[in-house]
Amino acid sequence: MGFFSFQQELAIDLGTANTIIIHNDKVVVNEPSIVAIDQHTGKLIAIGEKARQMHGKTHENIKTIRPLRDGVIADFHAAEQMIRGMIKMINQKKRLFTPSLKMVVCIPSGSTEVEIRAVRDSSEHAGGRDVHMIFEPMAAAIGIGLDVEAPDGIMVVDIGGGTTEIAVIALGGIVCNQSIRIAGDGFTMDIQTYMRHQHNIKIGERTAEEIKIHVGSALPELKDPPTDFNVRGPNLMTAMPIEIPISYQEIAHCLDKSLSKIETAILSVLEQTPPELYADIVARGIYLAGGGALLRGLDKRLSDKISIPFHIAEDPLQAVARGTGIALKNVDKFPFLMK
């Protein structure tokens, strides 16, 4: 490369909840996918964790935006500013030349042409010269350490923030897949609705997220149950402050409907799977990735329901980002990367 590094290679997992950027095999950015913008000037005030701390606490001059909804770009301008800002976090040093960026960005497998175009345009406007795309379940399978080019069937369920991606992979391609818009954000909304209807307490997105992390469960009976989580908020009837302990059994009950939809989608993909690949999946098991895989008892619930063993990836939150990083190093070798 000589004295200056003219090209910088980045792997970006552009998630609804978190954006992870990998550079030189290292995670250099892992921030919530949220920006805070000044309403009057349109300038970026904060990005990532700083913007998340402002979320739900802003006055009329500041607006917090989550640029991605259901795995796709909902606010084009905010998405571009977010990608640009996160790339700047890596390039803190002053350079004589701005390096040209080679990027691999992962996208939901159910993305339409318009949605793919939006991600490409945002990446190019943020400085990407050479932009490639990879589907999330493919990136998850590579990140877990599976051989996607082998003639064996691999099934991956990636439960992210906005979408749950279910795919059967063989010979370096996706054989059948389904992308449903029920995932981490849906679970958070379920918890908010449950608290409103069951306990007459109004809670925000951040509090619902905390409940999900502390006492989130897919089963009403756990071997190692978490302690109850105390929730504070205003009573909807009186507006007086109340504090309620929430148990994991309640959360298992309130998430039941959404988890049943994920089970139905998994069965639907298994129905479409060719018999030879189906036999491979039954022998090998199904792999879970994404933040939703951290829900207590989820692997047991799915194994009991579908009668196929489920394995949780080693680091489910970063499996997709790791796979995107490996794809970046092998851009010429992997034929399934979209130009």
Backbone torsions as a table, in degrees:
resi	resn	phi	psi	omega
1	MET	NA	-21.2	179.3
2	GLY	83.4	-154.9	-173.5
3	PHE	-70.0	-40.4	179.6
4	PHE	-105.7	145.6	174.1
5	SER	-92.0	102.6	-173.5
6	PHE	-80.9	-24.6	179.9
7	GLN	-123.8	132.2	178.7
8	GLN	-113.9	132.2	-177.9
9	GLU	-104.8	124.5	-178.2
10	LEU	-127.7	138.1	171.9
11	ALA	-108.8	124.1	-174.4
12	ILE	-119.9	122.3	171.2
13	ASP	-98.9	95.6	-175.4
14	LEU	-85.2	89.0	-174.5
15	GLY	-96.6	159.6	177.9
16	THR	-65.7	-38.1	-177.5
17	ALA	-96.0	-45.5	-178.1
18	ASN	-134.2	147.6	174.2
19	THR	-113.7	127.6	180.0
20	ILE	-118.2	132.3	177.0
21	ILE	-119.0	130.6	178.3
22	ILE	-113.0	131.4	178.3
23	HIS	-136.6	129.2	-177.7
24	ASN	53.5	45.4	177.4
25	ASP	65.4	10.6	179.8
26	LYS	-120.1	143.0	174.3
27	VAL	-75.6	111.4	-177.0
28	VAL	-100.2	-23.1	176.9
29	VAL	-137.1	129.6	173.2
30	ASN	-142.6	90.0	-172.4
31	GLU	-129.9	153.3	173.6
32	PRO	-61.7	143.6	-178.8
33	SER	-82.2	78.6	-178.6
34	ILE	-152.3	144.1	177.9
35	VAL	-129.7	151.9	173.5
36	ALA	-113.5	128.5	-174.5
37	ILE	-124.3	141.0	175.1
38	ASP	-73.6	122.5	-175.9
39	GLN	-62.5	-34.6	-175.2
40	HIS	-77.3	-47.2	-173.4
41	THR	-97.3	-18.8	-177.1
42	GLY	77.9	8.5	-178.7
43	LYS	-81.3	153.1	178.4
44	LEU	-77.3	125.9	179.3
45	ILE	-97.4	-46.5	-177.8
46	ALA	-148.6	162.2	-175.8
47	ILE	-144.1	148.7	175.1
48	GLY	67.8	-131.6	-174.0
49	GLU	-60.4	-40.0	179.8
50	LYS	-62.6	-40.6	179.6
51	ALA	-70.1	-34.2	-179.9
52	ARG	-64.9	-36.1	178.7
53	GLN	-66.3	-25.6	178.4
54	MET	-83.6	-19.0	-172.3
55	HIS	-59.2	125.3	180.0
56	GLY	82.0	3.5	-177.4
57	LYS	-128.6	16.8	-172.0
58	THR	-89.5	159.2	172.0
59	HIS	-99.4	-175.6	-170.4
60	GLU	-66.5	-18.9	-178.9
61	ASN	-82.8	-20.2	-177.4
62	ILE	-115.6	136.8	178.1
63	LYS	-126.3	130.0	174.6
64	THR	-98.5	134.7	-176.3
65	ILE	-127.5	134.3	168.1
66	ARG	-99.1	106.1	-171.6
67	PRO	-66.7	-21.1	-178.9
68	LEU	-110.5	133.8	175.4
69	ARG	-129.3	132.8	179.3
70	ASP	54.3	37.0	175.2
71	GLY	81.4	-5.1	-179.2
72	VAL	-123.9	162.2	-177.0
73	ILE	-73.3	121.7	179.1
74	ALA	-100.6	-28.6	179.0
75	ASP	-127.8	103.1	-172.3
76	PHE	-61.8	-47.0	-176.6
77	HIS	-63.4	-45.6	-179.0
78	ALA	-66.4	-36.4	179.9
79	ALA	-63.9	-42.8	-180.0
80	GLU	-63.2	-43.6	179.7
81	GLN	-65.3	-36.2	-179.8
82	MET	-67.1	-46.8	-179.7
83	ILE	-62.2	-45.5	-179.6
84	ARG	-59.7	-45.3	-178.5
85	GLY	-64.3	-38.9	-178.6
86	MET	-72.3	-32.7	176.3
87	ILE	-67.6	-35.7	178.5
88	LYS	-64.3	-29.7	178.6
89	MET	-60.7	-32.5	-179.5
90	ILE	-76.9	-43.9	-175.0
91	ASN	-91.3	62.4	-179.5
92	GLN	-72.4	-31.2	-177.1
93	LYS	-70.8	144.1	177.2
94	LYS	-76.8	129.8	-179.5
95	ARG	-118.9	152.1	176.1
96	LEU	-71.0	-39.7	178.3
97	PHE	-117.4	141.5	172.1
98	THR	-81.0	124.4	-178.5
99	PRO	-68.8	147.1	173.9
100	SER	-78.7	144.7	-172.3
101	LEU	-104.8	131.1	171.7
102	LYS	-106.7	120.4	-173.5
103	MET	-124.2	146.6	164.2
104	VAL	-120.2	120.0	-177.6
105	VAL	-114.9	136.6	179.3
106	CYS	-98.7	145.8	-174.3
107	ILE	-133.3	155.3	177.4
108	PRO	-61.4	145.4	-176.5
109	SER	-69.0	-16.9	179.6
110	GLY	-95.8	14.3	-177.1
111	SER	-65.6	140.4	175.0
112	THR	-83.6	169.7	178.5
113	GLU	-57.8	-38.8	-178.2
114	VAL	-65.6	-42.1	-179.0
115	GLU	-67.9	-38.3	177.8
116	ILE	-64.7	-41.8	179.1
117	ARG	-60.8	-40.4	-179.3
118	ALA	-62.8	-41.9	179.1
119	VAL	-66.3	-43.0	179.9
120	ARG	-62.0	-46.6	-178.8
121	ASP	-63.1	-43.6	179.2
122	SER	-60.7	-42.3	-179.4
123	SER	-66.1	-40.8	-179.4
124	GLU	-68.5	-39.8	178.8
125	HIS	-67.0	-27.0	179.2
126	ALA	-82.9	2.8	174.6
127	GLY	114.7	3.6	-179.3
128	GLY	-74.3	123.9	178.8
129	ARG	-92.9	-38.1	-175.1
130	ASP	-126.6	96.1	-172.4
131	VAL	-108.7	125.5	175.4
132	HIS	-116.5	154.9	178.3
133	MET	-118.7	151.4	173.3
134	ILE	-140.7	141.5	179.3
135	PHE	-74.3	141.7	-174.9
136	GLU	-55.4	-47.4	-178.8
137	PRO	-62.4	-33.7	177.4
138	MET	-65.4	-45.5	178.5
139	ALA	-63.0	-39.5	179.7
140	ALA	-62.7	-44.2	-179.4
141	ALA	-62.3	-42.1	178.9
142	ILE	-65.3	-42.6	-178.7
143	GLY	-65.0	-32.5	178.7
144	ILE	-71.2	-23.2	179.2
145	GLY	103.1	22.0	-179.2
146	LEU	-90.8	151.7	178.9
147	ASP	-87.4	97.5	-174.7
148	VAL	-74.4	-15.4	-177.5
149	GLU	-93.6	-2.8	178.8
150	ALA	-73.3	157.6	-179.8
151	PRO	-80.7	20.2	179.3
152	ASP	-100.8	150.3	179.1
153	GLY	-79.1	132.6	176.9
154	ILE	-124.3	134.1	175.3
155	MET	-119.1	129.9	-178.5
156	VAL	-124.1	135.2	173.0
157	VAL	-118.3	112.6	-177.6
158	ASP	-109.0	105.5	-178.9
159	ILE	-97.1	98.8	-176.3
160	GLY	-94.1	-148.7	179.0
161	GLY	-85.8	-45.5	-175.6
162	GLY	-103.8	-31.4	-177.2
163	THR	-134.8	153.6	169.4
164	THR	-107.1	120.8	-177.3
165	GLU	-103.8	123.4	179.0
166	ILE	-121.2	125.6	-177.8
167	ALA	-148.3	146.8	171.7
168	VAL	-106.9	125.9	-174.0
169	ILE	-119.1	138.3	173.4
170	ALA	-157.1	145.4	176.4
171	LEU	53.3	39.0	174.9
172	GLY	73.1	18.8	179.1
173	GLY	-144.2	162.5	177.8
174	ILE	-89.9	118.8	-176.8
175	VAL	-79.9	-50.0	174.9
176	CYS	-149.0	148.0	-175.9
177	ASN	-154.4	164.2	173.6
178	GLN	-147.5	139.4	179.0
179	SER	-123.0	114.8	-179.5
180	ILE	-114.7	147.8	-175.1
181	ARG	-92.5	49.0	173.3
182	ILE	-127.5	115.6	-177.8
183	ALA	-160.2	-150.8	-175.6
184	GLY	-51.8	-44.6	180.0
185	ASP	-64.4	-37.7	177.8
186	GLY	-63.3	-40.8	177.6
187	PHE	-61.9	-42.0	179.9
188	THR	-60.9	-43.5	179.2
189	MET	-65.5	-38.9	177.2
190	ASP	-58.1	-42.0	-178.8
191	ILE	-66.6	-42.5	178.3
192	GLN	-59.6	-45.9	-179.3
193	THR	-63.4	-43.8	-179.0
194	TYR	-60.6	-45.6	-178.2
195	MET	-63.9	-35.4	-179.9
196	ARG	-69.3	-46.9	-175.1
197	HIS	-77.7	-40.0	-172.7
198	GLN	-84.8	-38.5	-173.0
199	HIS	-116.9	1.2	-179.4
200	ASN	56.4	36.2	-178.7
201	ILE	-122.7	137.3	-177.6
202	LYS	-99.6	122.1	178.5
203	ILE	-126.5	154.2	179.6
204	GLY	-89.8	178.7	-177.8
205	GLU	-61.8	-41.4	-177.2
206	ARG	-65.3	-41.8	179.7
207	THR	-65.5	-41.5	178.7
208	ALA	-61.5	-38.3	178.1
209	GLU	-63.5	-41.3	179.1
210	GLU	-64.6	-40.9	178.0
211	ILE	-60.1	-44.1	-178.1
212	LYS	-61.5	-41.0	-178.5
213	ILE	-70.6	-43.1	-174.5
214	HIS	-78.5	-41.9	-176.2
215	VAL	-129.6	17.3	179.0
216	GLY	-64.1	132.3	-179.0
217	SER	-150.1	149.5	177.0
218	ALA	-100.0	-11.5	-178.2
219	LEU	-124.6	142.2	178.2
220	PRO	-77.6	-9.7	177.8
221	GLU	-127.4	115.7	179.8
222	LEU	-120.2	146.7	178.1
223	LYS	-68.6	-39.1	-176.5
224	ASP	-122.8	77.7	-171.6
225	PRO	-72.8	145.2	176.2
226	PRO	-77.8	157.4	177.8
227	THR	-73.2	155.5	-179.2
228	ASP	-59.9	150.6	-178.2
229	PHE	-111.1	126.1	-179.1
230	ASN	-83.8	128.1	-178.4
231	VAL	-114.2	129.1	176.8
232	ARG	-111.3	144.8	178.0
233	GLY	178.1	177.8	-179.6
234	PRO	-83.6	140.6	172.5
235	ASN	-70.4	130.9	-176.0
236	LEU	-65.6	-28.3	-177.9
237	MET	-82.5	-44.2	-171.8
238	THR	-107.3	-15.0	-175.0
239	ALA	66.2	11.8	176.6
240	MET	-84.0	148.6	-180.0
241	PRO	-70.3	138.2	175.8
242	ILE	-134.5	157.0	177.5
243	GLU	-128.6	128.7	-175.9
244	ILE	-130.1	130.8	173.2
245	PRO	-80.4	133.6	-179.2
246	ILE	-113.7	130.0	-179.1
247	SER	-98.8	162.3	-179.5
248	TYR	-66.5	-27.2	179.1
249	GLN	-62.6	-39.6	179.7
250	GLU	-63.4	-42.4	-178.0
251	ILE	-68.6	-38.3	176.9
252	ALA	-59.4	-40.2	179.2
253	HIS	-66.7	-43.0	-175.1
254	CYS	-75.3	-23.9	178.8
255	LEU	-90.6	-5.2	-172.7
256	ASP	-55.2	-44.5	-175.8
257	LYS	-63.5	-46.2	180.0
258	SER	-64.6	-40.8	-179.7
259	LEU	-66.8	-33.7	177.2
260	SER	-64.0	-35.7	178.2
261	LYS	-66.7	-37.2	177.3
262	ILE	-66.2	-41.5	177.4
263	GLU	-59.5	-43.7	179.9
264	THR	-61.6	-41.7	-179.8
265	ALA	-65.4	-39.4	178.5
266	ILE	-63.0	-44.9	179.0
267	LEU	-63.2	-36.7	179.4
268	SER	-63.5	-41.5	178.2
269	VAL	-68.1	-39.5	178.2
270	LEU	-62.5	-34.2	177.5
271	GLU	-63.0	-36.4	-178.0
272	GLN	-81.3	-11.8	-174.0
273	THR	-72.6	131.3	175.9
274	PRO	-57.8	144.5	-173.3
275	PRO	-55.7	-36.9	-179.1
276	GLU	-64.6	-40.8	179.6
277	LEU	-72.2	-34.0	179.0
278	TYR	-59.5	-42.1	179.4
279	ALA	-62.0	-40.7	178.0
280	ASP	-61.6	-42.9	-177.0
281	ILE	-65.5	-42.0	179.6
282	VAL	-62.5	-40.3	-178.9
283	ALA	-70.7	-38.2	-172.7
284	ARG	-92.2	-30.7	-176.2
285	GLY	96.6	173.1	-178.4
286	ILE	-111.6	139.9	-175.6
287	TYR	-101.6	135.1	179.0
288	LEU	-106.5	131.9	176.7
289	ALA	-135.6	175.7	-179.9
290	GLY	87.2	163.1	-177.6
291	GLY	-59.2	-31.4	-179.8
292	GLY	-64.0	-22.6	179.7
293	ALA	-67.4	-16.2	-179.2
294	LEU	-81.7	-5.2	178.8
295	LEU	-63.1	124.8	-174.4
296	ARG	-57.1	132.2	173.9
297	GLY	76.7	5.7	-176.6
298	LEU	-65.8	-43.7	-179.2
299	ASP	-61.1	-39.8	180.0
300	LYS	-67.7	-43.8	-179.6
301	ARG	-59.2	-46.6	-178.6
302	LEU	-67.9	-40.5	179.1
303	SER	-61.5	-42.9	-179.7
304	ASP	-65.8	-38.4	-175.4
305	LYS	-75.2	-41.3	-170.0
306	ILE	-102.5	-10.7	178.5
307	SER	62.3	28.7	173.4
308	ILE	-128.1	136.2	179.4
309	PRO	-64.3	140.5	176.7
310	PHE	-112.7	134.8	179.6
311	HIS	-117.0	133.0	176.9
312	ILE	-88.0	133.3	179.0
313	ALA	-60.1	156.6	-175.9
314	GLU	-57.1	-49.6	176.7
315	ASP	-129.5	82.9	-169.3
316	PRO	-59.9	-30.0	-177.9
317	LEU	-66.7	-31.9	-175.4
318	GLN	-109.6	7.8	-177.3
319	ALA	-60.2	-44.7	-178.3
320	VAL	-65.4	-42.8	-179.8
321	ALA	-63.8	-41.4	178.7
322	ARG	-61.2	-44.4	179.3
323	GLY	-63.0	-37.4	178.2
324	THR	-65.6	-37.5	178.2
325	GLY	-65.0	-40.5	178.4
326	ILE	-67.0	-40.0	178.9
327	ALA	-63.1	-35.5	179.6
328	LEU	-61.9	-39.5	-179.5
329	LYS	-73.0	-21.1	-176.9
330	ASN	-119.7	40.0	-176.2
331	VAL	-54.9	-41.6	-176.4
332	ASP	-77.1	-26.3	-174.9
333	LYS	-81.4	-35.5	-175.3
334	PHE	-88.1	112.8	-177.1
335	PRO	-75.7	-15.2	-175.2
336	PHE	-85.3	0.9	174.9
337	LEU	-75.5	133.8	179.3
338	MET	-87.1	134.9	179.4
339	LYS	-71.0	NA	NA
